[in-house]
Amino acid sequence: MEGSASIAATYRLQFNKDFTFRDATKLLDYFSELGITHIYASPILRSRAGSTHGYDVVDPTRLNPELGTEADFFSLQTELRNRGMGLILDIVPNHMSAGSENSWWMDVLEHGPESVYASYFDVDWHPPSRSLDSKILLPVLGRPFAEALENGEFKLIFSEGRLFLQYFESLFPLAPKTYSEILGKNIENLRGKLGSESTAYQEYSGIAAAFAALPSSETVKAGEAGDKRLRFEALRERLRQLVNSNADVEGFLHERLGEFTGRRGDPASFSPLERLLADQFYVLSYWQNVNEEINYRRFFTITDLVGVRVEDPLVFEATHGLIMRLAAQPPVDALRIDHIDGLRDPLAYLNRLREQLGKDSPVGHSREISLFVEKILGRTERLPREWPVSGTTGYDFLNALNSVFVDPKGAKCIEEVYDSFVGKKLAYGDLLYQKKKLIMSTLLGVEMRSLGHQLSVLADKDRYARDLSRSDLIQALFETTAHVCVYRTYIRNLEVAREDTKIIEQAIEEARARKFYLQPVHFDFIRDVLLVKNRLHLLPDQREARLNFVMRWQQFTGPLMAKAFEDTLLYVYNPLISLNEVGGEPRPTVAASETFSDFISDRRKHWPNSMNATTTHDTKRSEDVRARINVLSEIPGEWKGRLEQWSKLNAKYKTQLNGQPVPDRNEEIFLYQTLLGMWPTDGQDEKSLVERLQAYAIKATREAMVHTRWTLPNTPHENALKKFVASILQPATTNPFLRDFVTFQKSIAYSGMVNGLSQTLLKIISPGIPDFYQGSELWDLRLVDPDNRQPIDFAKRGTMLAVLKGQTESSALFSEQLTGHWQDGQIKLYTIWKALNFRREAPDLFSKGDFLQLDVTGPHAQHILAILRRHKREWALFVAPRWLTRAKGTKMVYAPDSFWSETKIRLPDAAPKSWENIFTGENFATVGNQGSLALGEMLLHFPVALLSSRKRSKADD
């Protein structure tokens, strides 16, 4: 779908209590001058207190007060409009926070299935376990239930008319039916203190009796739930007023609550509290038993984020009302949809969203709101064409662009270097399969067991499947799921798309081959179910039941791929970790074979207004870290030598645990690559570097789930890793490894810088919307969160931009000066500022123009990337070196004029004869009858070039 033409460049801001609406408003001039047209905001609805990201929404009907007042947000909107800028809002339809700040969730815990919000959340109220019927399992305890109970960690409290169970900072409301058990017992003690004729006693005894008279969930009649709720709320308010007005009643109530506390060393004294808890609509459980019986849909494996049934129109209205009102008028021009694959029916959701956006627009002022989906696309996966969206948030572009800088000549060798160093050849396909099976048996075990149970029910009702082995049938389902090659399919009715059929058929065939000992009939049944086959013996309700199963199954293949691939395999398979990115292709030989021009051709045809990202809040490492690590693909031989040398030098810093050195060889090569990528351009900040790398090493190894994991930390292993990192980063004066490392890092740093500039510029000139993550306009050497969520020094960036705008030297001289001190990052800011404003001057050229990769001739032709953009009479030419370290060979000094002197770019016959470099202000003319441009002087003063066919003046800047 055609997006808003006004969205030309976006800048992602992470709002939180330390970066508010007011802070953003103060920076709008800077963003506008840089060339940004739209602020791309993290979620702004009320989220959990102290949230650093906003994806844990607790109230979708309000703005987050930690980000500012409504007036602050209105001021931000006004100032955006005054500058002709817009706003993109990030919304979270899939899940909400499952905590005490979420009043909807608390109501569900209090009233169970009778709650008016019971249908809002994706809860299975009647799971296979009878003990959980009409209850929710909450895996929140830090130790087994019995230990927590007898350790006195539970306490009953009274607050604002309600009774709660307190567990440290967490509160859990008590069910209405249990109030009488607390209030009514030993009431004669209160009567003795106040007297039977006391108004306070009469009120209290009446309240206690009324609570006891409330119908139970089993006896309440249809249509009476609302009346029961009104009675409960009225009684609760009466109790609140009475306790607040009478100290004796307050004291008596606290005595009653204290009687449930129990005494340590006396297990029997905790029985009353245990019985009370058994009568609640929730069951508190040890968090490490999370995979046993949990019966609500989580966001991935995060137990305090609960799935929302946004497919219900009532839930949609409740959760989207504020967003719809905000999107009805400028400056909101687009919505970013978080985790679209988690929804039961993404297309239905998008259609409803599109419909509501149209309804809420003022009469006569209909606007087209762009929709961007956070959809991770695997290498063979495509965004469904029927989705009414402008495109994705840009991971597909990121990975296609990154592959441009992987040297195909060194790709195979870099894999061999890795295999040799770790001492074994890791079969990528088998490794991914193993990680999927690991996740299915651990982190997502409960979801898979639930699916297995549902499949068994379907088999029970099928005359041909009822006698199949249930264990073999479930194993066949698990195997098929492990072989699904994409994040998810999108079956939503009885007509299964050809692409989805192909994916499922392939998964089944691969599963058959791997588990050949399973009888084929089991896979035949799986195939019939997943493809909703219309077998003659099936009744309509059986096919509908199968469709419901498939739609539920599809909601879990995405989290499975994410946890197995993104959060596990990408920390285990490490030939070239610059490729280990969300939705990426970590095999260098495969990544290097991808053709960027083919990707762009498909992008221009189907999704011309999709986002172009290079770093996001969720990338595994930032753009300039990847750019530098990519250089290793050019020099696999030298890399191999350094690895062996460093490993020998650092062997003394390893710790022996259970007869094995820590780190192991796979962890070690991961750390060296990470250190190369994140090493500061100025070589300073070494203290912070140690802490950052230590924290990252722990996170990475826990994600890898080989020696340690989040659910079961291996403290000795983790401490050994931290010790190793601290040891190898001791001062270089006494550290031969660090001296050699710094020398090697410096030898590839310039090429990494050129890669960084090239990918930034290529992002800007490519079809789509260039997106910038906060702070990435200078060298971005951050790692995965929380490393990439640190505060940004916008004052420094603003000062730098002011200097750039105010420079008076000739552009060529100034560009050369920027190149001379490229380490400070000003050169990247300059490139972005110049290129974005050039793009702003010629919007049609970059949104509609042709995208042609030109032929280059000469001895270094393969090391130049030349992209031509043209639209009618407007032309632009992007030129950048790549694989520069291999091109230079043993030459220590890189002299662009002589190095590229015999290399030329062939232009189309109709191309202009004269060109201007927007970075240096220099003019170049074509040479020869064939209209070529010589590179000798084009890259003399600046590492990359962006040429314009039209003359520009100083006033244009």
Beta strands, then each sheet from edge to edge (+ up, - down):
strand 1: 10-13
strand 2: 38-41
strand 3: 45-47
strand 4: 57-63
strand 5: 86-91
strand 6: 95-97
strand 7: 136-141
strand 8: 154-159
strand 9: 162-167
strand 10: 170-173
strand 11: 282-286
strand 12: 298-299
strand 13: 302-307
strand 14: 332-337
strand 15: 370-373
strand 16: 391-392
strand 17: 611-612
strand 18: 655-657
strand 19: 660-662
strand 20: 769-773
strand 21: 850-853
strand 22: 856-857
strand 23: 864-871
strand 24: 874-881
strand 25: 904-906
strand 26: 914-917
strand 27: 923-925
strand 28: 932-934
strand 29: 945-948
sheet 1: 16+ 15+ 14+ 5+ 2+ 1+ 20+ 17+
sheet 2: 3+ 4-
sheet 3: 6+ 13- 12+
sheet 4: 7+ 11+
sheet 5: 8+ 9- 10+
sheet 6: 18+ 19-
sheet 7: 21+ 23- 24+ 29- 26+ 27-
sheet 8: 22+ 25- 28+
end
